[in-house]
Amino acid sequence: MPAEVFCGTLRGVRAHLIVLVCLAGITVAGCGRREEPGRFDAKQAPAVAAVSSKPLPESALRVRWGTLTFPRTVEPNTTVQVTVNMTNAGDTPWPDKASASPQKDGGYAVRVTHAFVRADDTKDGRVGAQRTDLQRPVLPGEASDVPMTITTPATPGDYNLTIELVQELVQWFADRGADRITLPVRVVPAGTAGTPAAPSGQSPKGKGQH
């Protein structure tokens, strides 16, 4: 075969290959990527809050709590499973642990905290308060259900169970005027609780009060 014919054949094969590759949606030199996804392309995940390793503005520190049920009378060291419902009533997404920091160390993440404080104590219970991570970022106007495991105090007595939000290492929402939940709970000696009284569905209380 003459050399010029052989070379022409190779050029023709190459041109056909480029056309096929372009139709497959693969970017090569001289061939643009498809602007619209095909029907067999994987669906894109919905947009979430961007990484936000910075303090939230005060306008973001607004929360609307749903009704929480919790037994009024419990025994010591008892584990209670609850689901806390809350709505982001601010204007900025609340970052979860993953989106708040590339290191995923919890810094700048919004978390739900809970603590038991004796009814006659003036402390706020924040030192040593237990944390529960958000399951995902919460966008403005979005509601979220957060499962929590709460362990009752080891010593019988009258307590207040406080549930509130914190942006880790930065600020407590209630200190900026946000609501928090406060429920009265009585811890009785083991074996004396009997049938718990009707669950508490107390409305949020506090707005920064201790």
DAPE-V170911 format. One record per pair of residues at least 4 apart in sequence whose C-alpha atoms are under 7 Angstrom apart, sorted by the first residue. I is the first residue (numbers start at 1). J is the second residue. D is the distance in Angstrom with one decimal. If there is no record, write none. Layout:
i=I j=J d=D
i=I j=J d=D
This chain:
i=1 j=5 d=6.7
i=1 j=6 d=6.5
i=2 j=6 d=6.4
i=3 j=7 d=6.2
i=4 j=8 d=6.1
i=5 j=9 d=6.2
i=6 j=10 d=6.4
i=7 j=11 d=6.3
i=8 j=12 d=6.2
i=9 j=13 d=6.3
i=10 j=14 d=6.1
i=11 j=15 d=6.2
i=12 j=16 d=6.4
i=13 j=17 d=6.3
i=14 j=18 d=6.3
i=15 j=19 d=6.4
i=16 j=20 d=6.3
i=17 j=21 d=6.1
i=18 j=22 d=6.1
i=19 j=23 d=6.3
i=20 j=24 d=6.4
i=21 j=25 d=6.7
i=21 j=26 d=5.9
i=22 j=26 d=5.8
i=22 j=27 d=6.9
i=22 j=31 d=6.1
i=25 j=33 d=5.8
i=25 j=34 d=5.8
i=26 j=33 d=6.4
i=27 j=31 d=5.9
i=27 j=32 d=5.8
i=27 j=33 d=5.3
i=37 j=41 d=6.1
i=48 j=137 d=6.8
i=49 j=93 d=6.1
i=49 j=95 d=6.7
i=49 j=99 d=7.0
i=49 j=137 d=6.2
i=50 j=99 d=6.4
i=51 j=99 d=4.7
i=51 j=100 d=5.3
i=51 j=101 d=6.5
i=52 j=95 d=7.0
i=52 j=99 d=6.7
i=52 j=100 d=5.0
i=52 j=101 d=6.9
i=53 j=100 d=5.3
i=53 j=101 d=5.6
i=53 j=108 d=5.8
i=54 j=108 d=6.4
i=55 j=108 d=6.6
i=55 j=170 d=6.3
i=56 j=60 d=6.2
i=58 j=176 d=6.8
i=59 j=90 d=5.7
i=59 j=91 d=6.2
i=60 j=90 d=4.2
i=60 j=91 d=5.3
i=60 j=92 d=5.1
i=61 j=90 d=6.0
i=61 j=173 d=5.4
i=61 j=176 d=7.0
i=61 j=178 d=6.4
i=62 j=88 d=6.4
i=62 j=89 d=4.9
i=62 j=90 d=4.8
i=62 j=178 d=5.4
i=63 j=86 d=6.6
i=63 j=87 d=5.7
i=63 j=88 d=5.2
i=63 j=89 d=5.0
i=63 j=178 d=6.3
i=63 j=179 d=6.6
i=64 j=86 d=5.6
i=64 j=87 d=5.0
i=64 j=88 d=6.7
i=64 j=89 d=6.1
i=65 j=85 d=6.0
i=65 j=86 d=4.4
i=65 j=87 d=6.4
i=65 j=204 d=6.7
i=66 j=85 d=4.9
i=66 j=86 d=5.6
i=67 j=201 d=5.5
i=67 j=202 d=6.8
i=67 j=203 d=6.5
i=68 j=84 d=6.3
i=68 j=201 d=5.2
i=68 j=202 d=7.0
i=69 j=199 d=5.3
i=69 j=200 d=5.0
i=69 j=201 d=4.9
i=70 j=199 d=5.1
i=70 j=200 d=5.2
i=71 j=196 d=6.2
i=71 j=197 d=6.6
i=71 j=198 d=6.7
i=71 j=199 d=4.6
i=71 j=200 d=6.1
i=72 j=184 d=6.7
i=72 j=185 d=4.8
i=72 j=186 d=6.1
i=72 j=196 d=6.9
i=72 j=197 d=6.0
i=72 j=199 d=6.0
i=72 j=200 d=6.2
i=73 j=185 d=5.9
i=73 j=186 d=4.8
i=73 j=187 d=5.9
i=73 j=193 d=6.5
i=73 j=196 d=5.6
i=73 j=197 d=6.5
i=74 j=186 d=6.3
i=74 j=187 d=5.0
i=74 j=188 d=6.3
i=74 j=193 d=6.2
i=75 j=187 d=5.3
i=75 j=188 d=5.2
i=75 j=189 d=6.0
i=75 j=190 d=5.3
i=75 j=193 d=6.3
i=76 j=152 d=5.7
i=76 j=153 d=5.5
i=76 j=154 d=4.6
i=76 j=155 d=6.3
i=76 j=156 d=6.5
i=76 j=187 d=6.1
i=76 j=188 d=6.9
i=76 j=189 d=6.7
i=76 j=190 d=6.4
i=77 j=151 d=5.8
i=77 j=152 d=5.0
i=77 j=153 d=5.7
i=77 j=154 d=5.2
i=78 j=151 d=5.4
i=78 j=152 d=5.3
i=79 j=149 d=6.7
i=79 j=150 d=5.7
i=79 j=151 d=4.4
i=79 j=152 d=6.5
i=80 j=149 d=5.9
i=80 j=150 d=5.2
i=80 j=151 d=6.2
i=81 j=148 d=6.0
i=81 j=149 d=4.8
i=81 j=150 d=6.3
i=82 j=147 d=5.9
i=82 j=148 d=5.4
i=82 j=149 d=6.5
i=83 j=145 d=6.2
i=83 j=146 d=5.4
i=83 j=147 d=4.3
i=83 j=148 d=5.9
i=84 j=145 d=5.6
i=84 j=146 d=5.1
i=84 j=147 d=6.3
i=85 j=144 d=5.8
i=85 j=145 d=4.5
i=85 j=146 d=6.4
i=86 j=143 d=5.6
i=86 j=144 d=5.6
i=86 j=145 d=6.6
i=87 j=141 d=6.3
i=87 j=142 d=5.6
i=87 j=143 d=4.1
i=87 j=144 d=6.2
i=88 j=138 d=6.6
i=88 j=139 d=6.6
i=88 j=140 d=5.1
i=88 j=141 d=5.2
i=88 j=142 d=5.7
i=88 j=143 d=6.4
i=89 j=140 d=6.1
i=89 j=141 d=5.6
i=90 j=140 d=5.7
i=91 j=140 d=5.3
i=92 j=139 d=6.8
i=92 j=140 d=5.7
i=93 j=137 d=6.6
i=93 j=138 d=5.6
i=93 j=139 d=4.3
i=93 j=140 d=5.6
i=94 j=110 d=6.1
i=94 j=137 d=5.5
i=94 j=138 d=5.1
i=94 j=139 d=6.4
i=95 j=99 d=5.5
i=95 j=100 d=5.1
i=95 j=109 d=5.4
i=95 j=110 d=5.9
i=95 j=137 d=4.7
i=95 j=138 d=6.8
i=96 j=100 d=5.9
i=96 j=109 d=5.1
i=96 j=110 d=5.9
i=96 j=133 d=6.8
i=96 j=134 d=5.4
i=96 j=135 d=6.9
i=96 j=136 d=5.5
i=96 j=137 d=4.9
i=97 j=101 d=6.7
i=97 j=104 d=5.6
i=97 j=106 d=5.1
i=97 j=109 d=5.0
i=97 j=133 d=6.8
i=98 j=102 d=6.8
i=98 j=104 d=5.1
i=100 j=107 d=6.8
i=100 j=108 d=5.6
i=100 j=109 d=5.1
i=101 j=105 d=6.8
i=101 j=106 d=6.9
i=101 j=107 d=6.4
i=106 j=168 d=6.7
i=107 j=168 d=5.3
i=107 j=169 d=6.0
i=108 j=167 d=5.5
i=108 j=168 d=4.9
i=108 j=169 d=6.3
i=108 j=170 d=6.6
i=109 j=167 d=5.4
i=109 j=168 d=5.5
i=110 j=165 d=6.8
i=110 j=166 d=5.6
i=110 j=167 d=4.3
i=110 j=168 d=6.2
i=111 j=131 d=6.2
i=111 j=132 d=5.8
i=111 j=133 d=5.0
i=111 j=134 d=6.1
i=111 j=165 d=5.7
i=111 j=166 d=5.5
i=111 j=167 d=6.4
i=112 j=131 d=5.7
i=112 j=132 d=5.1
i=112 j=133 d=6.5
i=112 j=163 d=7.0
i=112 j=164 d=5.8
i=112 j=165 d=4.8
i=112 j=166 d=6.6
i=113 j=129 d=6.1
i=113 j=130 d=5.4
i=113 j=131 d=4.5
i=113 j=132 d=6.2
i=113 j=163 d=5.6
i=113 j=164 d=5.4
i=113 j=165 d=6.0
i=114 j=129 d=5.7
i=114 j=130 d=5.4
i=114 j=131 d=6.8
i=114 j=161 d=7.0
i=114 j=162 d=5.5
i=114 j=163 d=4.4
i=114 j=164 d=6.6
i=115 j=125 d=5.7
i=115 j=126 d=7.0
i=115 j=129 d=5.0
i=115 j=130 d=6.4
i=115 j=161 d=5.8
i=115 j=162 d=5.4
i=115 j=163 d=6.8
i=116 j=125 d=6.7
i=116 j=159 d=6.1
i=116 j=160 d=5.6
i=116 j=161 d=4.6
i=116 j=162 d=6.4
i=117 j=121 d=6.6
i=117 j=125 d=5.8
i=117 j=159 d=5.4
i=117 j=160 d=5.3
i=117 j=161 d=6.6
i=118 j=158 d=5.9
i=118 j=159 d=4.2
i=118 j=160 d=6.2
i=119 j=158 d=5.6
i=119 j=159 d=4.7
i=119 j=160 d=5.7
i=122 j=210 d=6.9
i=123 j=210 d=6.9
i=124 j=210 d=5.2
i=125 j=129 d=6.3
i=132 j=148 d=6.7
i=134 j=146 d=6.6
i=138 j=142 d=6.1
i=138 j=144 d=7.0
i=156 j=187 d=4.6
i=156 j=188 d=4.9
i=156 j=189 d=5.9
i=157 j=186 d=5.8
i=157 j=187 d=5.2
i=157 j=188 d=6.6
i=158 j=185 d=6.1
i=158 j=186 d=4.5
i=158 j=187 d=6.2
i=159 j=184 d=5.9
i=159 j=185 d=5.2
i=159 j=186 d=6.0
i=160 j=182 d=6.2
i=160 j=183 d=5.4
i=160 j=184 d=4.5
i=160 j=185 d=5.8
i=161 j=182 d=5.5
i=161 j=183 d=5.1
i=161 j=184 d=6.3
i=161 j=185 d=6.7
i=162 j=181 d=5.6
i=162 j=182 d=4.5
i=162 j=183 d=6.6
i=163 j=180 d=5.9
i=163 j=181 d=5.0
i=163 j=182 d=6.5
i=164 j=180 d=4.8
i=164 j=181 d=6.4
i=165 j=172 d=6.2
i=165 j=173 d=5.6
i=166 j=171 d=5.9
i=166 j=172 d=4.3
i=166 j=173 d=5.7
i=167 j=171 d=5.3
i=167 j=172 d=6.2
i=173 j=177 d=6.8
i=173 j=178 d=5.4
i=174 j=178 d=4.4
i=174 j=179 d=5.9
i=174 j=180 d=6.5
i=174 j=207 d=5.3
i=174 j=208 d=4.2
i=175 j=208 d=5.0
i=177 j=207 d=5.0
i=177 j=208 d=5.9
i=178 j=207 d=5.1
i=178 j=208 d=6.8
i=179 j=204 d=6.1
i=179 j=205 d=6.2
i=179 j=206 d=6.0
i=179 j=207 d=4.4
i=180 j=204 d=5.4
i=180 j=205 d=5.7
i=180 j=206 d=5.9
i=180 j=207 d=6.3
i=181 j=203 d=6.9
i=181 j=204 d=4.3
i=181 j=205 d=5.4
i=182 j=204 d=6.5
i=182 j=205 d=5.8
i=183 j=202 d=6.4
i=188 j=192 d=6.5
i=188 j=193 d=6.2
